[in-house]
Amino acid sequence: MATYSTSELKKGLKIQLDGDPYLLVECNFVKPGKGQAMYKCRLKNLIKGTTIDRTWKSGESVEAADVTEIESQFLYRQGENFVFMDTQSYEQYELTPDQVGDAWKYLQDAMICNMVLYNNNPITVTTPNHVVLKIEYCEPAARGNTATGLTKPVKVETGAEILCPAFVEMGELIRVDTRTGEYIERVKE
Amino acid sequence: MLRRRAELLGQLRTFFADRGFLEVETPVLSADTVVDVHLDPFEVHDGDAVFYLQTSPEFGMKRLLASVADDNDRDADAPTAIYQVSRVFRRDERGPLHNPEFTMVEWYRVGDNLAAGMSLLGELAATLLPFGPAERVSYADAFAEHAGVDAHRASVAALRNTAERRGINVSAGLGDDRDAWLDLLLVELVAPHLGAECPTILFDYPASQAALAVTRDSDPSVAERFELYVRGIELANGYHELTDADELRRRNHENNAKRAALGKPPLPEMSRLLDAMEAGLPPCCGCALGFDRLLMLAIGARSIDEVIALPFDRA
């Protein structure tokens, strides 16, 4: 079984704990000057979606999660659900809104995503870190108002709302960081 | 930040100059190193010889003080109060409060006892940080208040129960290491409250965590060691210094045995510091302060990377 040493622990790692796969969402190194070094971590259960805290002593080994990651392409929506295809085997997977999580906000036709399988069942899907989305609707930009710090909610092509600077206009393309959900910049067509 | 760093360094030097301390420099690279269970020095190899990047300038500075005590070599002008701003190195220490290479300010004053050592540290905190005068809390009182345990007498099982009861989910790895359980409770339950209102000096550590401090004659379960906490951050560590060479030899040996049990390489038990202590280290107090963390607190930074121009990952 693959293991990680505590010094390899970092955000985004998937580990096996008490029989379930977990995603490491936060990892902090703590050490009293002359004392035992420890890693204080926050983990998300990839099946139940619950979050727990766990502390490891430095030097321990941690079991890697028994998951496989595949490249998958988003095909279409089927009612509430989302259909993806393994780009290698062409096998199709139907994911529930719960499994997709926040990724729905950024999903565009034919987008290539990372999918995590546990016992051959999809548990999560991750979009590219940066995506370009078209603004479907927003309040008109206030003329001459380019001051930083002023924002407005903007509805993009996927139906999601993104907080953008006040100067963006309907029909424009924007780049969004999918990890934080934040607007990065305007993109020229 | 760079400007603020330089200013703070200037204020610090003024603080020590005003009190008659002499700034000194000792080797960063030495065949000797502090033998501590949880400090891992970087090794530098020169042919067959092994040298260590210092984890603190402690050995060199104590040797300077010992030379003062040596009657044959006594210099009328020899300093009895010294400080150093030094670059120090510790392997595998990386996080929001840790960079493997960092700046340490260390000082010693001959003749100081525990109380004098703590008041000097308190003055420094009050002078360089905007959080008012320092308060003092004993290790035992802090544990009683925030963890509800007797830090000097509770069994490993009692410490483990406390952790479980307070919802600390810890892996099996701490085992029966009593000091590791104390460290866990310190980090999780006690330290976050220390220095919340004003700088807090935690003192009278368990003798098992004496490091290079003397244990108290009237109560050998207590080490005359103290630490400064501000806003939950450990900022400085001080000792009423151990001057007994035989006792240091014994602790070095014990620490190497503990290192071996953890699968860590041994560190040299014999050192030039031991020779100097045989010759006579005068009674003194010493203290080491993390300068990067001091700057973090002075400017309200959340990560040590904000106060170091080129942190380790980009060094």
Interface residues (C-beta under 8 A of the other chain):
Chain A: S7 N28 F29 V30 K31 P32 G33 K34 G35 Q36 A37 M38 K40 I52 D53 R54 T55 W56 K57 S58 G59 E60
Chain B: D36 H38 L39 D92 E93 R94 G95 P96 L97 H98 I168 N169 V170 S171 G173 L174 D177 D179 A180 L182 D183 L184 L186 V187 E188 A191 Q209 A211 E227 E234 N237 L262 G263
